[in-house]
Structure formats: C-alpha cells, structure tokens
Amino acid sequence: MSAPRDPGRSVLVGLLGQGVKPSLTPEMHEREAQRHGLRYVYKTVDLEGDRLEVEHLRGLLAAAIELGFDGLNVTHPIKRTMLPLVDERAAEVERIGALNTVLVRDGVTRAHNTDVTGFARAFREGLPGADLSDVVLLGAGGAGTAVADALVDLGASRLHLIDPDRARADALRDTLASTAPDVEVAVDGPDALADALSDASGLVNATPVGMAQHPGSPVPEGLLAAQRWVADIVYRPLLTELLRTARAHGCPTLSGAGMAVHQAADTFELLTGRTAHREEMFRDFDEMVSAETAAPPDVDVPNNHRSRESSGERNH
C-alpha cells in the first residue's frame, strides 16, 4: 500500500478507455473518499478511434502528470498499449503484461493490476473451496490475462484457454509457461468448448458476452452441468444469461460484483494509502446498481449484499 496522502490536499484520478462514461468506479471511489474526509475527484476520459493510438496515449499520460493527477485507471482496449509508456511495473504487471492502474508520484509512473487481486479476493469469498483442478477460461484479452494469473495464485492446476484469437491465446499460454510452469495450459478456439467442458471443474467468462451491448451467453445451455462452478466478470447485469442458466442447472455461481468492488478498493488503497471500507463499498455498489432498475434482487454478492440487475458492463 502507498503512504497515506496528505489530507489537506485533493486527490485527482482519471479513467482512460473506450465506453467508460457509464462506469460505476468513479462514484465508488468518490463515496469512499468522503468516508475518509478526502477531497477526491475522479474523471472519465472516453477514447475512440485514433485516440486509442499509442502516441495519443503518450500525450494523455504526459498531460496527466503535468496537471497533477495522482493516478489513472486504464481499461479496455489499452491495458497492454499503455504498458511501454510507464516508468515502473509492479510484479503482477511484469508477469501478465497488462495494467489497469497507473500511479503518479513526483513525475514517476508505476503500473499495477488490481483486476488480478480483485478477482482473487472475490473468488475466495464467493466460491470458497471450489475445485480448481481443471478450469476453462473464456477470453485471453486484458481481463482474461488478469483472471488467469489470479486463478494460478488461487491454486489452479490446469487451465484451458478458449479464445477466437488464437495468437492472443497462445501469447497468454506462453506467459503462463514462464510464470507458472507447473500449471498445465491448453489452448483452443470456441469450436472446442464442448470438449473442454466435458472434464472441467469450473468455468470463468472473461469476455464481453453477456453485457447489454453483447447479449446472450458464451456457453450453450446444454454444456452446463451441476458439478461445475461458473464465474462471470460481467457486472452489469449482475445476473447474466450465463449465470441464470448455470443456476437453473444447479451450478454454484459467482457474479462480477465482488471483482468490481475489490478492484476498486485495491486501487483506492494504492492511490491514497488508506484502508478501504469494503463493506461500505459493497453497500454503495448495491445502491448504485439498484438505482438503475427496479428488478428483484437475485445475485451472489459476498456477505449477503444484495444488488439489482442493470444495463451492462464488465470489470475493467
């Protein structure tokens, strides 16, 4: 954790990425800052087209430093693009080659990835004792890479990566071969999903499928069975079609809520040096999600927190 910030000064943070304006993260941070008596401003910077190019991002990072930003969250699709632009990298970033947080201290930038720690903590709380002997992971992008690293840390002995971009999946397999040589890793395209799930102990969806903009389920209903747990990193809606179907088949499930809150809390702690009030942050999350819809609560948020379904977003 960083050293505590001077309570007499304000904290300025930004979120860079595509389609970030609806994100709940800024308000989660600002509400938590109020509990600490901090003046805290969190801005979103929505990037499209050529604004995602590395030279434009280099300029944005330089401007953030010059304007006195304390840090940035970074999300899809620039978690890897930003990596060569930072000065220092935390251990988890070195392992997986993707970041989601950049701290700025005295003009020096340091990359972290709280997707890794956020998913790991959410999994321990939401699916304690789950069988990790053979896990199918859908998606090998920035979020999938972070989830893979977390699964290894949680004790997974075999990962089966499913991604339509074979080169991307192969790259993640090669990364895991160097960082986790004892973990068996297989790579396939979506056409091999049925075979991959035939012996799987669990499944994680780290793709956008299930969001409002990408409706549906990445897994045909007939492939789900009660002996498998199912996790989804999408958190808007919390009860995705995948999770709804999995529950109907008796599968233990984990929504994206825990990862969303814990990664926000972990980032807040890095930025401020303060210990986040995670219980209160879960209540904030519930309140914000509930405000967007009147649907009956039906989710599996840790510690009996209840949230309602919403419009569509996944963890960044």
N, C-alpha and C positions, 0 to 999 in steps of 0.2 A: 504494500500500500504506500502511496505517496505521503510526504509530510503534509500535515494539515495546512490548509490555505489560510492566509490572514483574514479573519472575519470582517475586517474593516474595508476590504476591497471586494469588488464584484467578480463573478466568475462568468466568462463568456465562452460558449460552446456552440458548435455547429454540426449539422448532419449533412453529409455530401452523398448524393446518389440519385438514382432515377426513380421517379414516382414516390418521393419521400414526404410530400406535404401531408398525407393523412396519418403519418406515423404517430403512435402514442408515446414514443420515447421522450420527446421534448417535455411534454407535460408531466410524465413520471419524474423526470429529473427536477423540474422546477418545483413540483409539490414536495419532493424530498428535501430540496434545498430550503424551503420555507420552514420545515421542521428543525433545521439546523441554524436558522437565523441568518442564512447566507443570501446575499443579493446575487441572483443567478439568472442568466439569460441564455436561452437555447434556441438557435435559429436553424431552419431548414434551408438547404440550397439544392433545389431540384435541377438536375442536369439532363440535358437531352442532346442528341446529335453530336456535333463536333465538340461540344463542351465536355464530352467524356474522353477526349483525346489527352494523351499524357502531357503535352505542353500546356494545355489549358489548366489541367490539374496542378501542374508545377506552379503556375501563376497563382492559382487559388491558395495553395499552401503557403506560398511566399506572402500573399496578402494577409492571410490569417495570422501569420507570425508578426507582420508589421502592424496589424491592427490590434494586437494584444490578446488574441484568442488563447484560452488555456488548453484547448484541445478540440478534437473533431471526432465524431463518429463517421464511419465510412461504410457504405452498404453497396448492394448490387448496382451496377456490374463492375465496380472499380476496386474491389478488395485486393486484387493482385496488381492492378495497374498502378496503384499508389505506392506499392512496396519499394520500388527503387528510389522514390523521392524522399524517404525518411532517413534520418541520420543513424538511428539505433533501432534494434529489434529485440523484443522480449523473446524468451526461449521458445514459447509456443508458436510465435510467428516464424522464427527460424525453422521450426520443424515442419510447418504446414505450408509456408509460402503464401499466406493470406493474412490480412489485418482487418480489424473493424474499429479500432480506436487509435488515435494519434494524440499523444500528449505533447504540449509545447512548454518547455522550461528554459528560460534565458536564451531563446532563439534556437534551441536544440529540440529536434523532434524525435519521439520514440514511439514505435509501433507496438500495440498489444492486440490480442484477440480474445474478447470476453464472450464470444459465441462458444468457444471451447469450454470455458469454466461454467458458463450459464447452462449449457445443455447437460454437462456432467452433474451439476448440483440438482437440476430439475429431475434428471433420471433417478438419482439416488433417492430423492424424496417421493417421486411419483410411482416408480416401479422397483421398490427395494427387493433385492433378492432375485431379480429377473435373470433367466437363463441367457447367458451371453456366449454360448458355445458356437453358434452359427448365425450371424446376423446379416440380413440383406439390407443394404443401404441404397436407396434410390436417390441418385444425384451426386455428381462428383465435382460440382462447382465450388464457389467460395464457402457457402454454408455447409455443403456436404463434406468438404475437406475438414472443416472445424468439427463437425459431428463425428467423423471417422477418428480424429485424434482423441476426442472425448471418449469414444467407445473403447479405444485401446487402453486409455487410462482407467476406464471402468472395469477392464478385465476381459474384453472380448478376445476369443481365441481364433475365430475365423470371421472374416468379412467378405461378403460377396457384393461387389460394386456393380450396379446396373445404371448405365447412362447411354443415351443415344450417341453421344460424342465419345467415340472410342479413344481418341487421343487424350482427351481430358481424363477419362477413367484410368488409362494406362499411366498418365503422369501421377495421379494420386497413388496408384499401386506402387510405382517406383519410389515415391516419397515414403510410403509406409515400409517398404523394404529396407530403407536405410534407417528410419526412426524406430521401427518396431519389427525387427527381423524375426521375432518368434511368432508373430501373428500371420496366419495363412490368409492370403488375399487372392480372390478370384475376380475376374473382370468379364462382363458380358453386356450385350445390348438388351433392350426391352423384350425382344422375342424369346429370351432365355429365362424370363421371370418365373414362369411356372416351374421349371426345373430347379431354379434357385430356391424357391419357396418350399419345395417338396420336403426338404430336410431342415428347414430353417427353424431356429428357436424364437426369432423375433424379426421385426421389420421396422425401419425408420424411413419416412418420407422426407427427403431434404430437397424436394423440387417445388416449383410454384403451383403444381397441380392441386386444386382444392381451394385456391383463392377465388374470389368473385370474378376476377379477370380471367382465371383459368379454371372454370368449374369442372366438376367431375372427380373421379378417383383415379390414381395412377395404378391401381390394382383391381383386376376383375373380381367381382364378388365371389366367384367360385373358388378362388385361390386362397381365401381366408379360412382359417380353422382355429378352433378354440384353444389349441395347445400353443398358439403363438401370441406373444405380446405385439402391440402395434403402437408406434410413436409417430407423431406428425409435428413438424416445426412450424407449420402454418398456424397463426393465432387469430386471424380474422377471416372466416368464422372459426371459433374455437372448436366447435363440433363439426369437423369437415365430413364430407361424404365418406371418406376412407374410415374415419373413426366411428361414424354412425354405423356403417356396415360391419366393421370389426366388432363392435359391441353387440350387434344383433347376432353375431356368430359366437359370442361368449369370450372374445379375446380381451385380456387386460389391455387398457389403452392409456396413452399419455398425450395430452394436447400440447400445443406450443406455448401455453400461458406461462409455465414455470421458466422456460428458457427465456421468454421475453422479459420477465421481471428480473430474473437473476443476472442476465447480461447487462441490463440497465443499472442494477445495483452495483455490480462489479465495476462498471465504467465510472459510475458516480464516485466510488471509493478511490479509484485511480486518480480521478480529476481533482478531488477535494482533500483526500487524506482522512476523510471522516468515515465512520462506520455507518453503513446504510441501515435504515429501519425497514427490513424486508417485509415484516408482517404488514406494516402500514403501506408499503409499496404495492403489495398484493391487493390490499383493500382499495387503493387508488385505481389500480388496473381494473378491478371488478366494477368500480363505479363508472369509469370511463367507457368500458365496453357495454355496460348495462344501459348507459345513457343513449346509445346508438340504436337500440332496438327494444321492443317490449316482449321478445321471445322468451319462453320459460327457460330458466337456467338448467343446464344439463351438461356439465363439464367436470373434468377431473383435475381441479386446481389443488395444489398441496394445502394441507391444514384446513380443509373444509371451506376454503374460499370459494365463492360462487360467482360465476361470470355469465353473461349472456352472449348469444351469438351476434356477430356483426358483419361488416361489409367485405372484408377480405384483405389479409396481409400476412406475410410470413416474417420470421425473425431475420434481422439483419446482423 
